[in-house]
């Protein structure tokens, strides 16, 4: 029973980390695209 619970928690933690990395990566890509467009429009 305890092993099942810890296994589920481990899966959730791995999914959470993956989600956080994906979200962070998406944000960084948005920032990079924004700054690229911003710089090319201004300069």
C-alpha positions in Angstrom: 0.0 0.0 0.0 2.7 2.5 1.0 4.8 1.5 -2.0 1.9 2.2 -4.3 1.3 5.6 -2.7 5.0 6.5 -2.9 5.1 5.3 -6.5 2.1 7.6 -7.4 3.8 10.5 -5.6 7.0 9.8 -7.6 5.1 9.8 -10.9 3.4 13.1 -9.9 6.7 14.7 -8.9 8.3 13.6 -12.3 5.3 15.0 -14.2 5.4 18.2 -12.1 9.1 18.7 -12.9 8.5 18.0 -16.6 5.6 20.4 -16.6 7.7 23.1 -14.9 10.6 22.6 -17.4 8.1 22.8 -20.3 6.5 25.9 -18.9 9.8 27.6 -18.3 11.1 26.6 -21.8 7.9 28.0 -23.4 8.3 31.2 -21.4 12.0 31.6 -22.5 11.1 30.9 -26.1 8.4 33.6 -25.9 10.8 36.1 -24.4 13.4 35.3 -27.1 10.9 35.7 -29.9 9.6 38.9 -28.4 13.1 40.4 -28.0 14.1 39.4 -31.5 11.0 41.0 -33.0 11.4 44.1 -30.8 15.1 44.5 -31.8 14.4 44.0 -35.6 11.5 46.5 -35.6 13.5 49.2 -33.7 16.9 48.8 -35.4 
